[in-house]
Amino acid sequence: RDRPSTSSGQKSRASRPSSVSRGQPDSAESARLVSMMRRLAGSTFKPFVVLAGLRETPPVGLGETFDGAARPGLRNADGAACAHCDLKQAMTVSNNVVFSVLARRIGPQKVADAARAAGITSPLDDPNEGIALGNKEVSTLELASAYATIADGGVWRPPHLVSQVLTADGRVLYQASPEGERRFPEQVARNVTEAMLAVADRDGLGLGRRPVAAKTGTVQSRFPGENNDAWMAGFTPQLAASVWMGTDRNSPIRTASGDPISGRTLPGEVWQGFMASALHDAPAEPFTPFRALGTPPSDAPPNAPATPTAPPTAARSSAAPE
């Protein structure tokens, strides 16, 4: 079978449920794809590089600047150039060089450890700096779970399929209430969220007035100019979801317009539509106030002239993890 497949995993923070769905009618096959099928994660792993840096002593702040220019053996996708950018700017444009350099500096194993802390359960053995660009395979469900840990301030909860069972007259027969486990400090999680806040809007995948932290991912094919897998994962304060599109045989996919698939195209559209529908009746909630660890990020957009950073305030200050 080589038809394109779509799988998505979601996890809601508001009432602590999690569920899975897929864009094909076979529910058994859906559960298999979401929970068991693993594919290269692509750039959806970049937030775990930021997480690893923030767990360092002293932490690598979002305002630390890097040379993101392409170099031999390492290039950026079109539109991702960033000759001099901080971590938040690099995340916004998905600069490959910056995250590869940071992963090498802090150590690939620490990136793997950070991903594991967030909720990635797939094997991450013998990592190299390529882990920053998602050279490890993950399932859609565990990526949604890991992003939900970030959304929930560093508290991980085991994913589950059924959140509630009701009788016809509304009596609750079963209510899932998984206990949370703190994996990293809330301030660390909030700084990772901050790094991801401009991605969705830049890619045209925002949710109106709702704040969104997100990351796309695209896996190139062995055939030049083609892509095999594409991801979109992200969260609001209430809900985290991930979407993967690919084939069972790792074959290239093109959109209806003939363009190679990428995270910002079909997966992004599915993610955006699902999130808008799922949150239709929910109020728009803000993320908690941002207090920078290490050097605060610039307010300037990527590749714009830097502006002076405002002095630390009570809501935005340099501090050690709590």
DRENDO-1510 file (C-alpha; in Angstrom, 1 decimal, always signed):
<recs>
REC; n; res; u; v; w
REC; 1; ARG; +0.0; +0.0; +0.0 .
REC; 2; ASP; +1.4; +3.4; -1.0 .
REC; 3; ARG; -1.5; +5.8; -0.7 .
REC; 4; PRO; -0.8; +9.0; +1.3 .
REC; 5; SER; -1.7; +8.7; +4.9 .
REC; 6; THR; -2.5; +11.3; +7.5 .
REC; 7; SER; -2.3; +10.8; +11.2 .
REC; 8; SER; -2.9; +13.2; +14.1 .
REC; 9; GLY; -2.6; +13.0; +17.8 .
REC; 10; GLN; -4.1; +15.5; +20.2 .
REC; 11; LYS; -3.9; +16.2; +23.9 .
REC; 12; SER; -6.0; +18.7; +25.8 .
REC; 13; ARG; -4.6; +20.4; +28.8 .
REC; 14; ALA; -7.9; +21.9; +30.0 .
REC; 15; SER; -9.6; +18.8; +31.2 .
REC; 16; ARG; -6.6; +16.4; +30.9 .
REC; 17; PRO; -7.9; +14.1; +28.2 .
REC; 18; SER; -6.1; +12.8; +25.1 .
REC; 19; SER; -7.4; +11.3; +22.0 .
REC; 20; VAL; -6.2; +10.3; +18.5 .
REC; 21; SER; -7.7; +10.6; +15.1 .
REC; 22; ARG; -6.7; +10.1; +11.4 .
REC; 23; GLY; -8.0; +11.3; +8.1 .
REC; 24; GLN; -9.1; +7.8; +6.9 .
REC; 25; PRO; -12.1; +5.7; +8.0 .
REC; 26; ASP; -10.4; +2.6; +9.4 .
REC; 27; SER; -10.3; +3.3; +13.2 .
REC; 28; ALA; -8.0; +0.3; +13.9 .
REC; 29; GLU; -5.6; +1.4; +11.3 .
REC; 30; SER; -5.9; +5.0; +12.7 .
REC; 31; ALA; -4.8; +3.8; +16.1 .
REC; 32; ARG; -1.9; +1.9; +14.7 .
REC; 33; LEU; -0.7; +4.9; +12.7 .
REC; 34; VAL; -1.0; +7.4; +15.5 .
REC; 35; SER; +0.5; +5.3; +18.3 .
REC; 36; MET; +2.9; +2.9; +16.5 .
REC; 37; MET; +4.0; +4.1; +13.1 .
REC; 38; ARG; +7.2; +6.1; +13.4 .
REC; 39; ARG; +8.7; +8.6; +11.0 .
REC; 40; LEU; +11.6; +11.0; +11.0 .
REC; 41; ALA; +10.6; +14.0; +13.0 .
REC; 42; GLY; +12.3; +16.7; +10.9 .
REC; 43; SER; +12.3; +20.2; +12.4 .
REC; 44; THR; +9.6; +19.4; +14.9 .
REC; 45; PHE; +12.6; +18.3; +17.1 .
REC; 46; LYS; +14.1; +21.8; +17.2 .
REC; 47; PRO; +12.1; +22.8; +20.3 .
REC; 48; PHE; +13.9; +20.0; +22.2 .
REC; 49; VAL; +17.2; +21.5; +21.3 .
REC; 50; VAL; +16.0; +24.8; +22.9 .
REC; 51; LEU; +14.8; +22.8; +25.9 .
REC; 52; ALA; +18.2; +21.1; +26.3 .
REC; 53; GLY; +19.9; +24.5; +26.1 .
REC; 54; LEU; +17.6; +26.0; +28.8 .
REC; 55; ARG; +18.4; +23.1; +31.1 .
REC; 56; GLU; +22.1; +23.9; +31.0 .
REC; 57; THR; +23.9; +25.8; +33.8 .
REC; 58; PRO; +23.9; +28.6; +33.0 .
REC; 59; PRO; +21.0; +28.3; +30.6 .
REC; 60; VAL; +21.3; +29.1; +26.9 .
REC; 61; GLY; +18.9; +32.0; +26.6 .
REC; 62; LEU; +16.6; +32.7; +23.6 .
REC; 63; GLY; +18.5; +35.9; +23.0 .
REC; 64; GLU; +21.8; +34.2; +22.4 .
REC; 65; THR; +22.9; +34.9; +18.8 .
REC; 66; PHE; +24.4; +32.6; +16.2 .
REC; 67; ASP; +25.8; +32.7; +12.7 .
REC; 68; GLY; +23.1; +30.8; +10.8 .
REC; 69; ALA; +24.8; +31.0; +7.4 .
REC; 70; ALA; +25.1; +27.8; +5.4 .
REC; 71; ARG; +28.3; +25.9; +5.6 .
REC; 72; PRO; +29.8; +22.8; +3.9 .
REC; 73; GLY; +27.6; +19.8; +4.6 .
REC; 74; LEU; +24.9; +21.9; +6.3 .
REC; 75; ARG; +22.4; +24.2; +4.5 .
REC; 76; ASN; +19.1; +25.9; +5.2 .
REC; 77; ALA; +15.8; +25.5; +3.3 .
REC; 78; ASP; +14.7; +28.3; +1.1 .
REC; 79; GLY; +13.6; +31.3; +3.2 .
REC; 80; ALA; +15.4; +30.0; +6.3 .
REC; 81; ALA; +18.6; +32.1; +5.9 .
REC; 82; CYS; +19.6; +34.0; +9.1 .
REC; 83; ALA; +23.1; +35.3; +9.0 .
REC; 84; HIS; +22.9; +36.7; +12.5 .
REC; 85; CYS; +19.9; +35.6; +14.6 .
REC; 86; ASP; +19.0; +34.6; +18.1 .
REC; 87; LEU; +17.3; +31.3; +19.0 .
REC; 88; LYS; +13.7; +32.6; +18.7 .
REC; 89; GLN; +14.4; +34.2; +15.3 .
REC; 90; ALA; +16.1; +30.9; +14.2 .
REC; 91; MET; +13.0; +28.9; +15.3 .
REC; 92; THR; +10.7; +31.3; +13.5 .
REC; 93; VAL; +12.5; +30.7; +10.1 .
REC; 94; SER; +13.5; +27.2; +11.0 .
REC; 95; ASN; +17.2; +27.8; +10.4 .
REC; 96; ASN; +19.0; +24.4; +10.4 .
REC; 97; VAL; +22.6; +25.6; +11.0 .
REC; 98; VAL; +21.8; +27.4; +14.3 .
REC; 99; PHE; +20.2; +24.3; +15.9 .
REC; 100; SER; +22.8; +21.9; +14.6 .
REC; 101; VAL; +25.5; +24.1; +16.1 .
REC; 102; LEU; +23.7; +24.4; +19.4 .
REC; 103; ALA; +23.2; +20.6; +19.5 .
REC; 104; ARG; +26.9; +20.0; +18.9 .
REC; 105; ARG; +27.8; +22.5; +21.6 .
REC; 106; ILE; +25.6; +21.2; +24.4 .
REC; 107; GLY; +25.9; +17.6; +23.3 .
REC; 108; PRO; +23.4; +15.5; +21.2 .
REC; 109; GLN; +22.7; +13.2; +24.2 .
REC; 110; LYS; +21.4; +16.1; +26.2 .
REC; 111; VAL; +19.0; +16.9; +23.3 .
REC; 112; ALA; +17.8; +13.3; +23.4 .
REC; 113; ASP; +17.4; +13.5; +27.2 .
REC; 114; ALA; +15.4; +16.7; +26.8 .
REC; 115; ALA; +13.1; +15.0; +24.2 .
REC; 116; ARG; +12.7; +12.0; +26.5 .
REC; 117; ALA; +11.8; +14.3; +29.5 .
REC; 118; ALA; +9.1; +15.9; +27.4 .
REC; 119; GLY; +7.5; +12.6; +26.5 .
REC; 120; ILE; +9.3; +11.1; +23.5 .
REC; 121; THR; +9.4; +7.3; +24.0 .
REC; 122; SER; +10.8; +6.1; +20.7 .
REC; 123; PRO; +14.5; +4.9; +20.7 .
REC; 124; LEU; +16.9; +7.8; +20.6 .
REC; 125; ASP; +20.1; +5.7; +20.8 .
REC; 126; ASP; +23.5; +7.0; +19.8 .
REC; 127; PRO; +22.4; +10.5; +18.8 .
REC; 128; ASN; +24.5; +12.8; +16.8 .
REC; 129; GLU; +24.0; +16.5; +16.0 .
REC; 130; GLY; +21.5; +15.5; +13.3 .
REC; 131; ILE; +19.0; +14.9; +16.1 .
REC; 132; ALA; +18.5; +18.7; +16.0 .
REC; 133; LEU; +17.0; +18.3; +12.6 .
REC; 134; GLY; +14.9; +15.3; +13.5 .
REC; 135; ASN; +17.0; +12.3; +12.3 .
REC; 136; LYS; +15.2; +10.1; +14.8 .
REC; 137; GLU; +11.8; +8.5; +14.2 .
REC; 138; VAL; +8.8; +9.3; +16.4 .
REC; 139; SER; +5.1; +8.6; +16.4 .
REC; 140; THR; +2.4; +11.3; +16.0 .
REC; 141; LEU; +1.0; +10.5; +19.4 .
REC; 142; GLU; +4.2; +10.9; +21.4 .
REC; 143; LEU; +5.1; +14.1; +19.6 .
REC; 144; ALA; +1.7; +15.5; +20.6 .
REC; 145; SER; +2.3; +14.3; +24.1 .
REC; 146; ALA; +5.8; +15.9; +24.3 .
REC; 147; TYR; +4.4; +19.2; +23.0 .
REC; 148; ALA; +1.6; +19.0; +25.6 .
REC; 149; THR; +4.2; +18.7; +28.3 .
REC; 150; ILE; +5.7; +22.0; +27.2 .
REC; 151; ALA; +2.2; +23.5; +27.0 .
REC; 152; ASP; +1.4; +22.3; +30.5 .
REC; 153; GLY; +4.4; +24.0; +32.1 .
REC; 154; GLY; +6.7; +21.0; +32.1 .
REC; 155; VAL; +4.2; +18.5; +33.6 .
REC; 156; TRP; +3.9; +15.2; +31.6 .
REC; 157; ARG; +0.8; +13.1; +31.7 .
REC; 158; PRO; +0.5; +9.6; +30.1 .
REC; 159; PRO; -1.5; +9.7; +26.9 .
REC; 160; HIS; -4.8; +7.8; +26.8 .
REC; 161; LEU; -7.4; +7.1; +24.2 .
REC; 162; VAL; -10.7; +7.5; +26.2 .
REC; 163; SER; -11.3; +10.5; +28.3 .
REC; 164; GLN; -14.8; +9.9; +29.5 .
REC; 165; VAL; -17.6; +7.3; +29.3 .
REC; 166; LEU; -21.2; +8.5; +29.7 .
REC; 167; THR; -24.5; +6.8; +29.9 .
REC; 168; ALA; -27.4; +7.9; +27.7 .
REC; 169; ASP; -28.8; +10.0; +30.5 .
REC; 170; GLY; -25.4; +11.7; +31.1 .
REC; 171; ARG; -24.1; +9.7; +34.1 .
REC; 172; VAL; -20.3; +9.4; +34.2 .
REC; 173; LEU; -19.2; +5.8; +34.2 .
REC; 174; TYR; -15.5; +6.6; +33.7 .
REC; 175; GLN; -13.4; +9.7; +33.8 .
REC; 176; ALA; -9.8; +9.6; +33.0 .
REC; 177; SER; -7.6; +11.6; +35.4 .
REC; 178; PRO; -4.0; +10.7; +34.8 .
REC; 179; GLU; -1.6; +12.0; +37.4 .
REC; 180; GLY; +1.0; +14.5; +36.2 .
REC; 181; GLU; +4.7; +14.2; +36.7 .
REC; 182; ARG; +6.9; +17.3; +36.6 .
REC; 183; ARG; +9.7; +16.8; +34.1 .
REC; 184; PHE; +11.2; +20.3; +34.0 .
REC; 185; PRO; +10.5; +23.7; +35.6 .
REC; 186; GLU; +7.6; +25.8; +34.5 .
REC; 187; GLN; +9.9; +28.7; +33.6 .
REC; 188; VAL; +11.9; +26.5; +31.3 .
REC; 189; ALA; +8.8; +25.2; +29.6 .
REC; 190; ARG; +7.5; +28.8; +29.1 .
REC; 191; ASN; +10.8; +29.8; +27.5 .
REC; 192; VAL; +10.5; +26.9; +25.0 .
REC; 193; THR; +7.0; +28.1; +24.3 .
REC; 194; GLU; +8.2; +31.6; +23.7 .
REC; 195; ALA; +10.7; +30.4; +21.1 .
REC; 196; MET; +7.8; +28.8; +19.1 .
REC; 197; LEU; +5.3; +31.7; +19.3 .
REC; 198; ALA; +6.0; +33.3; +15.9 .
REC; 199; VAL; +6.1; +30.2; +13.7 .
REC; 200; ALA; +2.4; +29.6; +13.0 .
REC; 201; ASP; +1.7; +33.2; +12.0 .
REC; 202; ARG; +4.7; +33.4; +9.7 .
REC; 203; ASP; +3.6; +30.2; +8.0 .
REC; 204; GLY; +0.0; +31.5; +7.7 .
REC; 205; LEU; -1.3; +28.9; +10.2 .
REC; 206; GLY; -2.3; +31.1; +13.1 .
REC; 207; LEU; -5.6; +30.9; +15.0 .
REC; 208; GLY; -6.7; +34.5; +15.0 .
REC; 209; ARG; -6.4; +36.1; +18.4 .
REC; 210; ARG; -5.3; +32.9; +20.1 .
REC; 211; PRO; -1.7; +32.6; +21.0 .
REC; 212; VAL; -0.1; +29.6; +19.2 .
REC; 213; ALA; +3.3; +27.9; +19.8 .
REC; 214; ALA; +4.1; +25.6; +16.9 .
REC; 215; LYS; +6.7; +24.0; +14.7 .
REC; 216; THR; +6.6; +22.5; +11.2 .
REC; 217; GLY; +8.8; +19.7; +10.0 .
REC; 218; THR; +9.7; +18.4; +6.5 .
REC; 219; VAL; +11.7; +15.3; +5.6 .
REC; 220; GLN; +13.5; +15.4; +2.3 .
REC; 221; SER; +13.3; +12.4; -0.1 .
REC; 222; ARG; +16.2; +10.5; -1.6 .
REC; 223; PHE; +15.0; +12.0; -4.9 .
REC; 224; PRO; +16.2; +15.6; -5.4 .
REC; 225; GLY; +13.6; +18.3; -4.9 .
REC; 226; GLU; +11.1; +15.9; -3.3 .
REC; 227; ASN; +9.8; +15.4; +0.2 .
REC; 228; ASN; +8.6; +12.2; +1.8 .
REC; 229; ASP; +7.1; +13.2; +5.2 .
REC; 230; ALA; +5.7; +16.4; +6.6 .
REC; 231; TRP; +4.6; +17.5; +10.1 .
REC; 232; MET; +2.8; +20.2; +11.9 .
REC; 233; ALA; +2.7; +20.2; +15.7 .
REC; 234; GLY; +1.7; +22.9; +18.1 .
REC; 235; PHE; -0.4; +24.1; +21.0 .
REC; 236; THR; -2.5; +26.8; +22.6 .
REC; 237; PRO; -2.8; +27.0; +26.4 .
REC; 238; GLN; -5.7; +24.5; +26.2 .
REC; 239; LEU; -4.8; +22.0; +23.4 .
REC; 240; ALA; -1.8; +20.4; +21.8 .
REC; 241; ALA; -2.0; +18.5; +18.5 .
REC; 242; SER; +0.3; +17.0; +15.9 .
REC; 243; VAL; -0.3; +16.0; +12.3 .
REC; 244; TRP; +1.9; +13.8; +10.1 .
REC; 245; MET; +1.5; +13.1; +6.4 .
REC; 246; GLY; +3.5; +10.5; +4.5 .
REC; 247; THR; +3.3; +7.0; +2.8 .
REC; 248; ASP; +4.1; +3.6; +4.1 .
REC; 249; ARG; +6.9; +3.3; +1.6 .
REC; 250; ASN; +8.6; +6.6; +2.2 .
REC; 251; SER; +7.6; +7.8; -1.3 .
REC; 252; PRO; +7.6; +11.5; -2.4 .
REC; 253; ILE; +4.3; +13.4; -2.1 .
REC; 254; ARG; +3.1; +16.4; -4.0 .
REC; 255; THR; +0.2; +18.7; -3.3 .
REC; 256; ALA; -2.7; +19.2; -5.7 .
REC; 257; SER; -0.9; +22.2; -7.1 .
REC; 258; GLY; +2.2; +20.0; -7.9 .
REC; 259; ASP; +4.5; +21.3; -5.2 .
REC; 260; PRO; +6.5; +19.0; -2.9 .
REC; 261; ILE; +4.7; +18.5; +0.4 .
REC; 262; SER; +6.0; +20.5; +3.4 .
REC; 263; GLY; +4.9; +21.0; +7.0 .
REC; 264; ARG; +3.3; +24.4; +6.2 .
REC; 265; THR; +1.2; +23.1; +3.4 .
REC; 266; LEU; -1.2; +20.1; +3.8 .
REC; 267; PRO; -0.3; +19.1; +7.4 .
REC; 268; GLY; -0.4; +22.7; +8.5 .
REC; 269; GLU; -3.8; +23.2; +6.9 .
REC; 270; VAL; -5.2; +20.0; +8.6 .
REC; 271; TRP; -3.7; +21.1; +12.0 .
REC; 272; GLN; -5.1; +24.6; +11.6 .
REC; 273; GLY; -8.6; +23.4; +10.7 .
REC; 274; PHE; -8.7; +20.9; +13.5 .
REC; 275; MET; -7.5; +23.3; +16.1 .
REC; 276; ALA; -10.0; +26.0; +15.0 .
REC; 277; SER; -12.9; +23.5; +15.1 .
REC; 278; ALA; -11.8; +21.9; +18.5 .
REC; 279; LEU; -11.4; +25.3; +20.1 .
REC; 280; HIS; -14.4; +27.0; +18.5 .
REC; 281; ASP; -16.4; +27.3; +21.7 .
REC; 282; ALA; -13.4; +27.7; +24.1 .
REC; 283; PRO; -12.3; +31.2; +25.2 .
REC; 284; ALA; -9.0; +32.5; +23.9 .
REC; 285; GLU; -6.5; +32.1; +26.8 .
REC; 286; PRO; -3.1; +33.7; +27.1 .
REC; 287; PHE; +0.1; +31.8; +28.0 .
REC; 288; THR; +1.6; +32.6; +31.4 .
REC; 289; PRO; +3.8; +35.7; +31.6 .
REC; 290; PHE; +7.2; +35.3; +30.0 .
REC; 291; ARG; +10.3; +35.5; +32.2 .
REC; 292; ALA; +13.4; +35.0; +30.3 .
REC; 293; LEU; +16.2; +32.6; +31.3 .
REC; 294; GLY; +19.6; +33.9; +30.2 .
REC; 295; THR; +19.6; +36.6; +27.5 .
REC; 296; PRO; +16.1; +37.6; +26.5 .
REC; 297; PRO; +15.2; +37.3; +22.8 .
REC; 298; SER; +15.1; +40.3; +20.4 .
REC; 299; ASP; +11.7; +41.8; +19.6 .
REC; 300; ALA; +12.9; +42.3; +16.0 .
REC; 301; PRO; +11.7; +39.9; +13.3 .
REC; 302; PRO; +14.3; +37.5; +11.7 .
REC; 303; ASN; +16.9; +39.2; +9.6 .
REC; 304; ALA; +15.8; +42.7; +10.7 .
REC; 305; PRO; +18.2; +45.1; +12.3 .
REC; 306; ALA; +18.5; +44.4; +16.0 .
REC; 307; THR; +16.8; +46.7; +18.4 .
REC; 308; PRO; +18.0; +47.4; +22.0 .
REC; 309; THR; +16.6; +45.0; +24.5 .
REC; 310; ALA; +14.5; +46.6; +27.2 .
REC; 311; PRO; +15.8; +46.3; +30.8 .
REC; 312; PRO; +14.5; +43.3; +32.7 .
REC; 313; THR; +11.1; +43.8; +34.4 .
REC; 314; ALA; +9.0; +41.7; +36.8 .
REC; 315; ALA; +7.4; +40.0; +33.9 .
REC; 316; ARG; +10.5; +39.5; +31.9 .
REC; 317; SER; +13.7; +39.0; +33.7 .
REC; 318; SER; +16.9; +37.0; +33.5 .
REC; 319; ALA; +16.9; +34.3; +36.2 .
REC; 320; ALA; +17.9; +30.7; +36.9 .
REC; 321; PRO; +15.3; +28.0; +36.5 .
REC; 322; GLU; +12.8; +27.6; +39.4 .
</recs>
